[in-house]
Amino acid sequence: MIKIKNNFYELNIDNEKGVIASLLKNGKNLLSENQPPLMTLRFRGDKGEALDFNTTDAVCTYEETEKSLTLNFSFTENLKASLLVTFDDSAELKFNAKVEGDKQLEWLEYPGIAVNDTFRDNGGKSKILWPYNEGAIIEDITVREKGGFPYFEPKYPSMGCYGMCPGMVFAPFVAVINEDIGSLYVGAHDKNNNTRNVDFYRLNGGIKLQMRLYPGVSEGKYETDHDLIIKVFDGDWYDGAEIYRDFFEKERGGYLTPITENSTLPSWYHDSPIVLTYCVRGHHDMDKMDPSGLFPYINGMSLVDELSEKFGSKIMVILMHWEGTAPWAPPFVWPPYGGEACLKEYIDALHEKGHILGVYCSGFGWTQNSNVAEYNMEKYFADNNLKDIMCISPEGTLPFSEICTGQRSGYDMCPSQPLVKEILMKEVEGMAKLGIDYAQLLDQNHGGTAYMCYSKNHGHPPVPGKWQNEKVKDILKSVRDKAKEKGTNMLFGCESAAAEMFIPELLISDNRFELNYTLGYPVPLYSFMYHKYLNNFMGNQVCAEGTINGRKTPLSLQLRLAYSFIAGDFLTLVVNDKGKLQWAWGQKDFSEDYMPDTDNAFELIRNMNAWRMGKFGDFLHFGTMKKPENVKAENKVELYSGGRVESMEPFYTAKYGIGDEEIQFIVNYTDDTIKIKLPENKSYTVYTDPSGENRYNAEGEVKINKRSVIAIA
């Protein structure tokens, strides 16, 4: 047994078994009794077969110095690995790995670690903070296991819901919060845009924290180019997140441009537009694709005028099912349904009144057949030998993609291939020439990611890895340059917020926080990390109707709107072809007794957006999110999701800072006045209107009117 100990922790490594035996904080073990291997490696054989090795089966030797430990593992004569652990008098340990083998390396996991299963469904109070879909808290592992996004082992063909970074995971860290025995942070402090699987699942009586690195090298030798950090800490999710944010701001943030300094942003970005999204064909994704009541496009103008007047705001229309090919049938979208002249008429009418036009697109996918419209590309695919630019399996085969199979059948395109870049640039050229302001270009490519490719003929290493991310960044830069060449300052985004490495190219994206109700509940982690660099929009809230039961949770839409407001996102309305407000995109039941209360939702939106455009609007536009004052309410709201009922606060709150000034917003999204208990022994200035003119001093308690906002300082 090898021991590393200081005033913060005691780490014990069983070198004979090849595992971490324990990690103690204040004498209490944060880890489960049965630990996974300290290192696990996957290689690929000549036929693409998986060859797995781990340290429980290896011969181990080690070397120690005062501030480091090197563990050397021998698996076979031709396969060796080492793990370097460095430490000082702080609460963190740094891990680096080296591999030497004669086979193709695919991935390595280190250090293998599993925490105690002290979660709610096992009688405990632990919580996991996960950078998934902008930020999730999981306190009941069973909810995730039974929900729509359980742990999936990453494989080919890829699925968008994997815990991949980049992907639905935007940054490579995870934290386990337990305020009774101590909290644990595990994160890759990586400036080099590596690909990782960042995930967790139950294993042998504990919760394994998976940090799997896909280096994307062309051989069996590899040495890590960054530190993987394990750190013990005290506090809540903000304190865990701050560990990564401190690294990011010191070591990585310089490659991002703050909103206040970003001259490439169009003027509308600063105008707090309300996003309005709807489809021009059908009523949902699996519907018959007949023209809707909002086609021709100009039919939407009266609705835009009405909403703009109601909210005193610019409107950013983002169209769905507008493609002239077929809905959600990548990569081809152009020309638009109904022709260029038909869409141009609408764009010009919007621009004349200061409004904005955006479109949803579908990314690095290839559609052979649409399942919802007449569209078949099989002959084109064969005639142009396009199988050669598609992502390939480890065995060299080309199975159908598993992305959006309800809408289409097809494949994933490899971003390394020049034709893929050419296709996307050609599609964007048409949009830019017509004057489209924004394209959510990478729908289905969550976070901006491209999917796994194992081709031996594409010129990239025959495994997934960092090369994918570099190729995507190159394509996105070329796409932006093409738009500028056509004289437009067009912006781009993706499904889920942009992963950290793609933020410079994807400056406004479709925030998918609502999906986290299938895991636990969302927290504005993404905004806590990056809000001063970009704003996102609330998105079309796909699946929200399924993740939150609208009949049992009548405040579903209002609580989601309030969440988006405190996250600093542009608010989004999803409407049907009669201009009626929906719960979310994908809704199929439009009966009167089911629809959300439009008047109440509109009142909340009007009140919140007035604050965003008022005296304190800069905080919500480009402020840095801070850990808020701990405020509580007397009553709770019940949220029904799946088979569970969650007790929710009747408000959302967030604190933002600019320089030395800080302000905390509190939104009452309910239909009743609520009382908020403030922290004891402290006086606050309470602002009750967006102008900041109406204010008073308060201690102990404040009231917030229904569907309204206050700010405290």
C-alpha positions in Angstrom: 0.0 0.0 0.0 1.3 3.4 -1.0 0.1 6.4 1.0 0.0 10.1 0.0 -1.1 12.4 2.9 -1.3 16.0 3.8 -3.6 18.3 5.8 -6.4 18.0 3.2 -6.6 14.3 2.3 -5.1 10.8 2.6 -4.8 8.8 -0.6 -4.0 5.1 -0.4 -3.1 3.1 -3.5 -3.0 -0.7 -3.5 -0.2 -1.2 -6.0 -0.5 -5.0 -5.9 -4.2 -4.9 -6.9 -3.7 -1.9 -9.3 -6.5 0.2 -7.6 -7.0 3.2 -5.4 -7.8 1.7 -2.0 -9.2 4.9 -0.4 -9.3 8.7 -0.3 -10.0 10.1 3.1 -11.0 13.6 4.0 -11.1 14.4 7.8 -10.8 10.7 8.4 -13.8 9.8 6.3 -13.4 7.7 3.1 -15.0 9.4 0.1 -14.7 6.2 -2.0 -16.6 3.0 -2.2 -15.1 -0.3 -1.0 -14.7 -1.9 -4.4 -12.7 0.3 -6.8 -12.3 0.0 -10.6 -8.8 -0.5 -12.0 -6.5 2.5 -11.6 -6.0 2.5 -15.4 -7.9 0.8 -18.2 -6.7 0.8 -21.9 -8.4 -0.1 -25.1 -6.5 -1.0 -28.2 -7.8 -2.1 -31.6 -6.6 -5.2 -33.4 -5.8 -5.5 -37.1 -9.5 -6.3 -37.8 -10.8 -3.6 -35.6 -11.5 -5.9 -32.6 -11.4 -4.4 -29.1 -8.4 -5.4 -27.0 -8.8 -4.3 -23.3 -6.2 -4.2 -20.6 -6.4 -2.9 -17.0 -4.0 -2.5 -14.1 -5.6 -5.2 -11.9 -3.9 -7.7 -14.3 -0.6 -5.9 -14.6 2.8 -6.2 -12.8 3.4 -2.9 -11.0 6.6 -1.2 -9.8 6.8 2.3 -8.5 9.1 5.2 -7.7 8.6 7.9 -5.1 9.9 11.4 -4.5 8.8 13.9 -2.0 6.2 15.4 -4.4 5.5 12.6 -6.9 4.7 9.0 -7.4 5.3 7.1 -10.6 3.4 3.7 -11.0 4.8 1.5 -13.8 2.5 -1.2 -15.2 3.5 -4.1 -17.4 0.7 -5.9 -19.2 2.6 -7.8 -21.9 6.1 -7.8 -23.3 5.0 -5.1 -25.8 2.5 -3.2 -23.7 3.4 -1.0 -20.8 1.9 2.1 -19.1 2.7 4.5 -16.4 0.8 6.9 -14.2 2.5 9.9 -12.7 0.9 11.4 -9.6 2.2 14.8 -8.4 1.1 16.6 -5.3 2.0 19.5 -2.9 0.5 20.9 0.2 -2.8 21.8 -1.5 -6.1 19.9 -1.7 -5.5 18.6 -5.2 -3.6 15.8 -6.9 -2.5 15.8 -10.5 -2.4 12.7 -12.7 -0.7 12.1 -16.1 -0.4 8.9 -18.1 1.9 7.4 -20.6 1.3 4.3 -22.8 3.7 2.3 -24.9 2.2 -0.5 -27.1 2.4 -2.1 -30.5 -1.3 -1.9 -31.3 -3.6 1.0 -32.2 -4.6 2.8 -29.0 -8.3 3.9 -28.9 -8.8 5.2 -25.3 -7.5 5.2 -21.8 -9.2 5.7 -18.5 -7.3 7.1 -15.5 -7.5 7.2 -12.6 -10.3 4.7 -12.0 -12.4 6.0 -9.1 -15.8 5.2 -7.6 -17.4 7.2 -4.8 -19.7 6.0 -2.1 -23.3 5.3 -3.1 -24.7 7.8 -0.7 -27.4 9.2 -3.0 -31.0 9.8 -2.2 -32.3 6.5 -3.6 -29.7 4.7 -1.3 -30.5 6.7 1.8 -27.9 9.5 1.4 -27.5 13.1 0.6 -24.8 13.1 -2.1 -25.3 14.9 -5.4 -23.5 14.8 -8.7 -22.8 18.0 -10.7 -22.4 17.1 -14.4 -21.8 19.5 -17.3 -24.5 17.8 -19.3 -26.9 19.9 -21.3 -25.7 23.1 -19.7 -25.6 21.6 -16.2 -27.4 18.9 -14.2 -27.7 17.9 -10.6 -28.3 14.2 -9.9 -29.3 13.2 -6.4 -31.2 10.0 -7.2 -29.3 7.7 -9.6 -32.4 5.7 -10.2 -34.1 8.6 -11.9 -31.3 8.7 -14.5 -31.3 4.9 -14.9 -35.0 4.9 -15.7 -35.0 8.1 -17.7 -34.4 8.9 -21.3 -30.7 9.5 -20.9 -29.2 6.6 -18.8 -25.5 5.7 -19.1 -24.7 4.4 -22.6 -21.4 2.9 -23.4 -20.0 5.0 -26.3 -19.8 3.1 -29.5 -20.2 3.3 -33.2 -22.6 4.3 -34.7 -22.8 7.2 -32.3 -25.8 8.5 -30.3 -26.1 12.1 -29.4 -26.9 11.4 -25.8 -23.5 9.9 -24.8 -21.6 11.7 -22.1 -19.0 12.9 -24.6 -17.1 16.1 -24.4 -17.4 17.8 -26.8 -21.0 16.8 -27.1 -23.8 17.0 -24.6 -21.1 17.4 -22.0 -19.6 20.9 -22.6 -16.5 20.7 -20.2 -14.5 17.8 -18.9 -15.2 17.6 -15.2 -17.6 16.2 -12.6 -18.1 16.9 -9.0 -19.7 14.9 -6.2 -21.2 17.1 -3.6 -21.7 15.8 0.0 -21.7 18.6 2.6 -21.6 16.0 5.5 -18.5 14.0 4.7 -16.8 16.2 2.1 -17.0 16.8 -1.7 -14.8 15.6 -4.5 -13.9 17.1 -7.9 -12.4 15.3 -10.8 -11.5 17.3 -13.9 -9.3 17.4 -17.0 -7.5 20.7 -17.0 -7.0 20.5 -20.7 -6.0 23.4 -23.0 -5.6 21.1 -26.0 -9.2 20.2 -27.1 -9.0 16.5 -26.4 -12.1 14.3 -26.7 -13.4 12.6 -23.5 -16.2 10.5 -22.2 -17.2 12.2 -18.9 -19.9 10.1 -17.2 -20.9 8.1 -14.1 -22.8 4.9 -13.3 -23.3 2.3 -10.5 -20.6 -0.3 -10.3 -19.9 -2.9 -7.6 -21.7 -1.0 -4.8 -20.3 2.5 -5.7 -20.7 5.2 -8.4 -17.9 5.1 -10.9 -16.8 8.5 -12.2 -15.7 7.8 -15.8 -13.0 10.0 -17.3 -12.1 8.3 -20.6 -9.7 10.0 -22.9 -9.8 9.5 -26.7 -6.4 10.9 -27.8 -6.8 10.2 -31.5 -3.3 9.1 -32.2 -2.1 6.8 -35.0 -0.2 4.3 -32.9 0.0 2.6 -29.5 2.3 5.2 -27.9 0.8 8.2 -26.2 1.7 10.7 -23.4 -1.0 13.0 -21.9 -0.6 16.7 -22.6 -2.5 18.0 -19.6 -3.3 17.4 -15.9 -6.2 15.4 -14.7 -7.1 16.8 -11.3 -8.6 15.2 -8.2 -9.5 17.7 -5.5 -11.3 17.5 -2.2 -13.4 20.6 -1.2 -16.2 21.8 0.9 -19.4 23.5 -0.3 -22.1 23.2 -2.9 -22.2 22.9 -6.7 -21.0 26.5 -7.1 -17.9 25.7 -5.2 -17.2 22.6 -7.2 -17.8 24.5 -10.5 -15.5 27.3 -9.4 -12.6 24.9 -9.4 -12.9 24.4 -13.1 -13.8 28.0 -13.8 -10.6 29.1 -12.0 -8.6 26.9 -14.3 -10.5 28.0 -17.3 -10.1 31.7 -16.7 -6.4 31.5 -15.8 -5.2 29.0 -18.5 -7.8 28.9 -21.3 -10.2 31.9 -21.2 -7.8 34.1 -23.2 -8.8 32.5 -26.4 -12.4 33.7 -25.9 -13.5 37.3 -26.5 -15.9 38.8 -23.9 -19.2 40.1 -25.3 -18.1 43.7 -24.4 -15.0 43.4 -26.6 -16.4 41.3 -29.4 -16.8 43.5 -32.4 -17.9 40.7 -34.7 -21.3 40.4 -32.9 -24.3 41.9 -34.8 -26.2 44.7 -33.1 -29.3 42.6 -32.5 -27.3 40.4 -30.1 -27.4 43.3 -27.6 -31.1 44.0 -28.0 -32.6 41.2 -26.0 -34.8 39.8 -28.7 -37.6 37.4 -27.9 -37.2 34.2 -29.9 -40.2 33.0 -31.8 -40.0 29.5 -33.3 -42.5 27.5 -35.4 -42.7 25.2 -38.3 -44.0 26.0 -41.8 -44.9 22.4 -42.6 -46.8 20.0 -40.4 -47.3 20.5 -36.7 -44.6 18.2 -35.3 -41.7 16.2 -36.5 -43.6 13.0 -37.4 -46.6 14.8 -38.9 -47.7 14.9 -42.5 -45.6 17.7 -44.1 -48.4 19.8 -45.5 -48.0 23.6 -45.5 -49.0 25.1 -42.2 -51.1 28.3 -41.5 -47.8 30.2 -41.3 -46.8 29.5 -44.9 -46.1 31.4 -47.1 -43.5 32.8 -44.8 -45.0 36.3 -44.9 -48.0 35.0 -43.0 -45.9 35.1 -39.9 -45.5 38.9 -40.1 -48.8 39.8 -38.3 -47.8 37.5 -35.4 -44.4 39.1 -35.2 -45.9 42.6 -35.1 -48.4 41.5 -32.4 -45.7 40.0 -30.1 -43.3 42.8 -30.7 -45.9 45.2 -29.5 -46.9 43.1 -26.5 -43.3 42.7 -25.3 -41.8 46.0 -26.4 -39.0 43.9 -28.0 -37.4 42.8 -31.2 -38.4 39.4 -32.4 -36.0 36.7 -33.6 -37.9 34.2 -35.7 -36.3 30.8 -36.0 -38.0 28.6 -38.5 -38.4 24.8 -38.4 -39.4 22.5 -41.3 -38.4 25.2 -43.8 -35.9 23.2 -45.8 -36.7 22.7 -49.5 -35.4 19.1 -49.2 -37.1 17.5 -46.2 -37.3 18.4 -42.5 -34.3 17.4 -40.5 -32.7 15.8 -43.5 -29.0 16.9 -43.5 -26.8 18.0 -45.0 -28.9 19.7 -47.8 -31.4 22.4 -46.8 -31.2 24.8 -49.7 -33.2 26.2 -51.5 -35.9 26.9 -48.9 -39.3 25.4 -49.1 -41.4 27.5 -51.5 -38.4 29.1 -53.1 -35.9 31.9 -52.4 -38.3 34.7 -53.4 -40.9 33.5 -51.0 -38.5 33.5 -48.0 -36.8 36.7 -49.1 -40.1 38.6 -48.9 -40.4 37.6 -45.3 -36.7 38.4 -44.4 -37.0 41.9 -45.9 -40.3 42.6 -44.1 -38.7 41.5 -40.8 -35.5 43.5 -41.4 -37.5 46.6 -42.3 -38.9 46.6 -38.7 -35.7 45.6 -37.0 -36.5 41.9 -36.5 -34.2 38.9 -37.1 -34.6 35.7 -39.1 -32.9 32.4 -38.2 -33.3 28.8 -39.3 -32.7 25.4 -37.8 -30.4 23.1 -39.7 -29.1 19.5 -39.2 -25.3 19.3 -39.2 -22.9 16.6 -40.1 -25.5 14.0 -41.0 -26.3 12.3 -44.4 -29.9 11.5 -45.2 -30.6 8.6 -47.6 -34.3 8.6 -47.0 -36.7 10.9 -45.2 -39.3 9.2 -43.2 -41.6 12.2 -43.1 -41.4 13.6 -46.7 -40.6 12.5 -50.3 -36.8 12.6 -50.3 -34.4 9.9 -51.5 -30.7 10.3 -52.1 -29.7 6.6 -52.6 -28.9 7.1 -56.3 -27.0 10.3 -55.7 -25.1 8.6 -52.9 -24.1 5.6 -55.1 -23.3 7.7 -58.2 -20.9 9.9 -56.3 -19.4 7.1 -54.2 -20.2 9.1 -51.0 -19.7 6.1 -48.7 -16.0 7.2 -48.8 -16.7 10.4 -46.8 -18.9 8.8 -44.2 -17.9 7.8 -40.6 -16.8 4.1 -40.6 -17.0 1.5 -37.8 -13.9 -0.1 -36.2 -14.5 -3.2 -38.4 -14.7 -1.0 -41.6 -18.4 -1.3 -42.1 -21.0 1.4 -42.7 -24.2 0.8 -40.6 -27.0 3.3 -40.5 -26.8 6.2 -38.1 -28.7 6.1 -34.8 -29.4 9.8 -34.9 -33.0 10.9 -35.3 -34.1 7.6 -36.8 -37.7 8.6 -36.6 -37.2 11.3 -39.1 -34.6 9.8 -41.4 -32.3 7.0 -42.3 -28.7 7.7 -43.2 -25.1 8.0 -42.0 -22.7 10.4 -40.2 -20.4 12.5 -42.3 -16.7 12.6 -41.3 -15.5 16.2 -40.8 -12.0 15.3 -42.1 -13.3 15.0 -45.7 -13.0 18.1 -47.9 -16.4 17.5 -49.5 -18.1 17.7 -46.2 -16.7 21.2 -45.7 -17.7 22.1 -49.3 -21.3 21.0 -48.8 -21.8 23.0 -45.6 -20.2 26.1 -47.1 -22.4 25.8 -50.1 -25.6 25.6 -47.9 -24.5 28.5 -45.8 -23.7 30.6 -48.9 -27.3 30.4 -50.0 -28.5 31.5 -46.5 -26.1 34.3 -46.3 -26.9 35.7 -49.8 -30.6 35.8 -48.9 -29.9 37.7 -45.7 -30.6 35.1 -43.0 -29.2 36.3 -39.7 -28.6 33.1 -37.8 -28.4 29.3 -38.4 -28.5 26.7 -35.7 -26.3 24.9 -38.1 -25.4 21.8 -36.1 -28.7 20.4 -34.9 -28.2 16.8 -33.9 -24.5 17.5 -33.4 -24.8 18.4 -29.7 -22.3 21.0 -28.5 -20.9 21.2 -32.0 -19.4 17.7 -31.9 -18.8 15.3 -34.9 -19.4 11.6 -34.3 -16.9 8.8 -34.1 -15.0 7.6 -37.2 -12.6 4.7 -37.4 -11.8 4.9 -41.1 -8.2 3.9 -42.2 -8.6 5.8 -45.5 -9.6 9.3 -44.5 -6.1 10.6 -43.6 -6.9 10.9 -39.9 -5.9 8.4 -37.1 -8.3 5.4 -37.4 -9.9 6.2 -34.0 -11.9 9.1 -32.6 -10.1 11.9 -30.8 -8.8 15.4 -30.9 -8.5 15.5 -34.7 -12.3 15.6 -35.0 -12.5 18.7 -32.9 -9.8 20.4 -35.0 -11.6 19.6 -38.2 -14.9 20.9 -36.9 -13.3 24.1 -35.8 -11.8 24.5 -39.3 -15.2 23.9 -40.9 -17.0 26.4 -38.7 -14.3 29.1 -39.3 -14.7 28.5 -43.0 -18.4 28.7 -42.8 -18.3 32.0 -41.0 -15.8 33.3 -43.5 -18.1 32.3 -46.3 -21.0 34.2 -44.7 -18.8 37.3 -44.3 -17.7 37.0 -47.9 -21.4 37.4 -48.9 -21.6 40.6 -46.9 -23.5 39.3 -43.8 -22.7 39.1 -40.2 -24.4 35.8 -39.8 -24.1 33.8 -36.5 -24.1 30.1 -36.0 -25.0 27.7 -33.2 -25.7 24.1 -32.4 -28.1 21.8 -30.5 -27.3 22.1 -26.8 -24.9 24.9 -25.9 -21.5 25.0 -27.7 -18.8 22.9 -26.0 -16.1 25.0 -24.6 -13.7 24.5 -27.5 -16.3 25.6 -30.1 -17.5 28.8 -28.4 -15.7 31.2 -30.7 -17.5 29.8 -33.7 -20.9 29.1 -32.1 -22.0 32.2 -30.3 -25.7 31.5 -29.7 -27.1 28.0 -29.4 -30.3 26.2 -28.5 -30.0 25.6 -24.7 -31.4 22.1 -23.9 -31.6 22.4 -20.1 -35.1 20.9 -20.0 -33.7 17.4 -20.9 -32.1 17.3 -17.5 -35.4 16.7 -15.7 -34.9 13.1 -17.0 -31.7 12.9 -14.8 -32.6 15.1 -11.9 -32.8 18.8 -12.4 -31.0 21.6 -14.4 -28.7 24.2 -12.9 -27.2 27.1 -14.9 -23.7 25.7 -14.8 -22.9 26.8 -18.4 -23.8 30.4 -17.6 -21.7 30.2 -14.4 -18.7 29.3 -16.6 -19.1 31.3 -19.8 -21.8 33.9 -19.6 -19.6 36.9 -20.2 -18.5 35.4 -23.5 -21.9 34.5 -25.1 -25.6 34.3 -24.7 -27.8 31.4 -25.7 -31.5 31.1 -26.3 -34.0 29.1 -24.4 -34.5 26.8 -27.5 -37.6 25.0 -28.8 -37.7 23.0 -25.5 -38.0 19.7 -27.4 -39.1 16.8 -25.2 -40.2 19.2 -22.4 -43.7 18.0 -22.8 -42.5 14.5 -22.0 -40.0 15.4 -19.2 -42.6 17.5 -17.3 -46.2 16.5 -17.1 -48.0 19.6 -18.2 -51.4 18.5 -16.9 -50.1 17.9 -13.4 -47.6 20.7 -13.5 -49.5 23.7 -15.0 -46.6 26.0 -14.2 -44.2 24.0 -16.4 -43.8 26.6 -19.1 -43.5 29.5 -16.6 -40.9 27.8 -14.5 -38.8 27.0 -17.6 -39.1 30.6 -18.8 -38.0 31.8 -15.4 -35.0 29.4 -15.4 -33.9 30.7 -18.9 -34.2 34.3 -17.6 -31.9 33.8 -14.6 -29.5 31.8 -16.9 -29.2 34.9 -19.0 -30.7 33.3 -22.1 -33.0 34.9 -24.7 -36.5 33.8 -24.0 -38.3 31.5 -26.5 -41.9 31.1 -27.6 -42.9 28.0 -29.5 -46.3 28.4 -31.3 -48.5 26.4 -33.6 -49.6 27.5 -37.0 -52.5 29.5 -35.5 -50.0 31.5 -33.4 -51.1 29.7 -30.1 -48.5 29.2 -27.5 -47.3 25.6 -27.0 -45.8 23.8 -24.0 -42.8 22.9 -26.2 -41.8 21.7 -29.7 -43.1 18.3 -30.4 -46.5 18.8 -28.9 -49.3 16.8 -30.5 -52.3 17.5 -28.3 -53.7 20.9 -29.0 -57.0 20.5 -27.1 -58.1 23.7 -25.4 -58.1 22.2 -21.9 -54.4 21.2 -22.3 -52.8 24.3 -23.7 -50.6 26.5 -21.4 -52.1 29.8 -20.0 -51.0 32.3 -22.6 -51.9 35.4 -20.7 -50.0 34.4 -17.6 -46.9 33.3 -19.6 -47.0 36.5 -21.7 -47.2 38.6 -18.5 -44.1 36.8 -17.1 -42.2 37.2 -20.3 -43.0 40.9 -20.5 -41.9 41.5 -16.9 -38.7 39.5 -17.2 -37.6 41.0 -20.6 -38.3 44.5 -19.3 -35.6 43.7 -16.6 -33.3 42.4 -19.2 -33.6 45.7 -21.2 -33.7 47.9 -18.1 -31.1 49.4 -15.7 -29.6 46.0 -14.7 -29.8 44.4 -18.2 -26.0 44.4 -18.6 -25.7 41.9 -15.7 -28.0 39.5 -17.5 -26.3 40.1 -20.9 -22.6 39.8 -20.1 -22.2 39.7 -16.3 -20.2 37.0 -14.5 -22.5 34.6 -12.6 -21.7 34.4 -8.9 -22.7 32.1 -6.0 -26.0 33.6 -4.9 -27.3 34.6 -1.4 -29.1 31.6 0.1 -32.8 32.6 -0.1 -35.8 30.4 0.7 -39.6 30.4 0.2 -42.3 29.3 2.6 -44.2 27.2 0.0 -43.1 24.7 -2.7 -44.3 23.9 -6.2 -44.8 20.3 -7.2 -43.1 19.2 -10.5 -44.2 15.9 -12.0 -41.6 14.2 -14.2 -41.9 10.6 -15.2 -43.0 8.7 -12.2 -41.7 11.1 -9.6 -42.8 14.2 -7.9 -40.2 16.9 -7.0 -40.6 19.8 -4.6 -39.5 23.0 -6.3 -38.9 26.4 -5.0 -41.6 28.8 -6.4 -38.8 31.1 -7.7 -35.5 31.0 -9.5 -32.5 33.2 -8.6 -29.1 34.1 -9.9 -26.4 36.6 -8.9 -24.3 38.4 -11.5 -21.3 40.7 -11.1 -19.7 43.4 -13.3 -16.5 44.7 -11.8 -17.1 45.4 -8.1 -20.9 45.6 -8.5 -23.2 42.6 -7.9 -27.0 42.1 -8.3 -29.1 39.1 -7.5 -32.4 38.5 -9.5 -35.3 36.6 -8.0 -38.2 35.5 -10.3 -41.5 34.5 -8.9 -42.9 32.3 -11.8 -46.1 31.3 -9.9 -49.6 32.8 -10.0 -49.5 33.9 -6.3 -47.5 36.4 -4.3 -44.7 34.6 -2.4 -42.6 35.4 0.6 -38.8 35.0 0.4 -36.7 34.6 3.5 -33.4 36.4 3.3 -30.2 35.4 5.1 -30.2 36.5 8.7 -28.4 39.5 10.1 -28.0 41.3 6.8 -29.8 44.2 5.2 -30.5 44.3 1.5 -31.5 47.0 -1.0 -34.6 45.6 -2.8 -35.3 46.8 -6.4 -38.9 46.2 -7.5 -38.9 47.5 -11.1 -36.5 47.4 -14.1 -35.7 51.1 -13.9 -34.1 50.7 -10.5 -36.0 53.7 -9.2 -38.4 51.9 -6.9 -36.4 50.4 -4.0 -36.4 49.9 -0.3 -34.2 48.4 2.4 -35.2 45.0 3.8 -34.1 42.5 6.4 -35.4 39.0 7.0 -38.2 38.7 4.4 -39.5 40.2 1.2 -42.6 39.7 -0.9 -42.6 39.1 -4.7 -45.8 39.6 -6.7 -47.0 36.9 -9.0 -45.2 36.4 -12.3 -42.7 39.2 -11.5 -39.0 39.9 -10.7 -37.1 41.7 -7.9 -33.4 42.3 -7.5 -31.4 42.5 -4.3 -28.1 44.0 -3.6 
